[in-house]
């Protein structure tokens, strides 16, 4: 299994004027693309990688222990860009503000699930919400320009999802393995 631990972002509303303009621009450009299904919208926290089925109990136990000390939090969504860059993009994404609760959760997961040498210069955690995948690389500068500085509001982070990426390529297929609920009790006690 090729596992990724992600934030559930299926409640993000992509029916707005800016995203509609992006849809029109993509269709006009005749670029082969696919919008990510609403129920699969996610912010990648950690690519765990290839894991043997026998190690799943250990992974599950570690995730459950970590989320006990993390409550729900909000994330601000703004701007649209492309990966690896607007001039040669293959993935269009909405930016996610890298907040303290997000960084804390991601760093603890990485330390415990991957190891101490996780953070190399080329592997710095940069949260994004992928919304469109393209079959090939394209110059997307003009296509994404109407959304470049758009504000998409906030989402409440309450769930993490463990996905198995069954098929890679331009349009990967994800299978949900498990849902993890962040610790609401921890969150409530922090507010007092």
C-alpha positions, 0 to 999 in steps of 0.5 A: 500500500502507498499511504498518505495521511491527509486533512479532510477538505471535502466541505470546501465550497468550490462553487464561486465566481473565481473558481467558475472563471478558472473552469471557463479558462481551462475549458477554453484552453482545451487542456485535458484535466480532471477536477478532484472529486469533492469527497476526495478534496484533501490537504496532504499532511504526510506521504508515508509511502509504501507500507506492508499490510503487517505494519498497519497496526503500528501506523494506526496506533501511532496516529491514534496516540498523536491525535490525542494531543491535537484538537480541531483548528481552522485553516485559511484558504487563499490564492491559486497557483500550480505545481511545480509552478504556473509556467509549467504546471500539472496540478492547480491548487488553493494555498493553505496558511501554514498555521502553528496548529497545522505545523505542530500536527504535521511535524509530530506525525512526520517525526513519529511515522517517518523518522528524524531525518524527514525535513531536508531543504527540498522537503519542507512542508508546504500545505496546499489544497489540490483542486485540478490535475492535468494530464500534461505540463502546461503554462497556466499563468493566464488561466489561474490569474483571475484567482491568484489573490482570491480569498476562499475563507476558512475550513475547520480541520476535524478529521484526518484521512488515511488514503491508499494511492492505488494508481499513480500517474496524472489522475491517481485513484485514492482509496480511503483506509481509515478516518481519524477524528481530532481530539475534541476533549483536548480542544475544549479544555484548551479554550477554558 
